[in-house]
Amino acid sequence: MSTETGAPLGTEPRGHRLVQGPKGLPLLGSLLQFGKDPLAFFERLRGHGDMVRWRFGRNDCVFIADPECIGELLAETERTFDQPLLGIAFRTVMGNGVVVARGADWRRKRSLVQPSVRPGQVKSYASTMTASTVELADTWTGGERVDIKPEMAALTQKIAVRTIFGVDTPADAESMGRAMDIAQQEIGKEFSGLGAVLPDWVPTPGRARIKKAAAVIDAEVGRVVARHRDGEGGRPDLLSRLLTAVDERGAHLSDQEIRDETVTLYIGGHETTSSTLVWAWYLLSRNPQARAALTEELDRVLGDREPGIDDYAQLTYAQAVVKETLRLYPTIWLVTGVAGEGARIGGVPLPEGTRVWSSQWTTHRDERWFPEPEVFRPGRWDAEDGDEIPEYAWYPFGGGPRACIGTRFAMVEAVLILAVLARRFELEVDPGTVNPVPTLTLQPDRAVMATVRAR
């Protein structure tokens, strides 16, 4: 893939203009329309222009869709744009981890967490990714029927547990998995419903469910952390690195901070990759030419052996499959920021407190940046013959100072899992359209059933 870098900050933008979008209802603005179908709502906003004014409840908002503007928002987060205060459901599960923290607290936590997921560390986790996937592959037989969603979820959960906790499985992995599913669903419901504008103290059935789910997560994480503190294990896992990390003052992360960062890494290494793989199998099954190109690369690069980290760079088409999947079905589908004093987007000054929204779903499917945007075409990512894609026209991992620190982990994990399974099998997904549901991540709206075909 080649890129065209957007205009540097401070230069004249490409004629951006802020236009008025839907005015919505008194007090609610466009909250109800957004909550009914956030993805379709963003598409309607895009129909108004690249910079659109609207209201979410009582909040004045601006929706942006142009890569230059998105790049400005992401680059200026933590400077002229603040991280928004996310809902009570999100904060109940995530605590005040690196995804939620702001300002000096965020900078401290990022400096402590980031070393755990640098390329050198990810390399040490690759063998666990491959071995865990081989274990799953050994249980599949040609002709059997599988539901891809729970299969991929169980696999990525196993990998997350082994790489983060350094153990084979938590005492109650099934309960933790159910709690994570509930948490994801309730976060999505609160964000796109009336819960988004309700004060934190207002009780709702959804908030009661999220508290119960968080209690299960806390108990399991606390048990494993305690075991590490007692000296068990000693593996080079992420949790062990967090427990020994010290900041510039020589201080360790507190027990609560350890809990928050562990849950953040668990969700990042489990939920997002699982969802990406489900969509990848769905798309490959419906695009025989892409599946044949992937098969050719796997046979050529791997032959009859399993992939390792040294193969990752050679599996360029497998990487392209993952990138194209993330373009069409971006796991993280929304980025927001709150304008601070002196904030500007596309040369347009924004009043302090304005909430700026951008959606990967909308920009990733814009025909100006991606010809035939609805078509699954991994070849558009070819380094030599691919499309010219502007910077921040594709941003599934965010960007700027708050870019996802687990990007390398997620890409390596998805590619290695895909390589292990696609080398042995083809998954023939049942006919019918699977629609995306925007919860915490972008999830299929139903079971994704497939017939396993041995190669």
C-alpha angles and dihedrals in degrees: 000000000000124000140205110218115230121244113290117252112273096031125109110280125226097273096287116183130187110230132187117257129185112330094208127190131322111275093357102055108184094332095118094050091046093048093050093059117348095186094051090044092055089049089054091050089051088056088065094054145280094293115037131176118219141143131248105196104311093334120110108228141185122204116207127194106166116100092228091056092044089052090053092051093049095043093050098046108121089024116053095353125057128212105255121245102254125216126284092252092056093045093047090059102032098036112194097320127149092281092056104031121099139203120350092353090057093047091052094048094045091053090053098044102038097071089062092065103036117129093263092055093044088055089060091053096050095085089055090052092052096042093050091050092048088055089056093044090053090060095054122088130190114269097022123126121238136180101228096204099065091035092058092039093054091047097050090043090056091049092047092050093048096045098038102035100026092227131106095243139339116258091257107023092158093056091046091050091051091048091052091050091052091046093052093048095047093047089054093047094049094046095053098035140057089287087077091071100033117105114255092248095060109104119224133170089249092054090050090053092049091052091053091048092048090051090057091048092047093050094051095044090046091053093052093044090051090051091052091049089052089059101255120143108010093197121147092252128146094255093054089052092050092050092054098039117114130191127228090280092052094253123143126220112271122242090260092049091049089052093049095048093044092054090046092053092044093054092043093050097040115029099038098047092043092055093046092053093050090054091045092056090046092052096043091051090055095045111056094178092057091046090051091050091051091049091051092053094047092050092047098046101033108023106182099338134092120257124255136185091274089062095053096087091050095051092079096148091049088052089049090052090055093046093049090048090052089049095055097034107022109192091214104047103175139050123184139179137178119233116241129194112313095009118161134179121193089350091303116122114230125207114248110268096030110141113225119205132191129174127209088204092063101039094043089057097047111123091213090070100025119038110219089011096189092055120097101229115158089181090076086076095057109130093224107026102025130111125282100252120187118232111268093018081106116036111147090151096044117236146228121056092331097050113142109279091207096060095113092045092050095047095047092046094049094046095047093047091048091048095050095048100036091051089062105028148025117216111217103203116208117258119264136076121284112206126208121245116200106224120139083312131015105273134182114257095228145014113300102218120191141174114234112231116192114222 
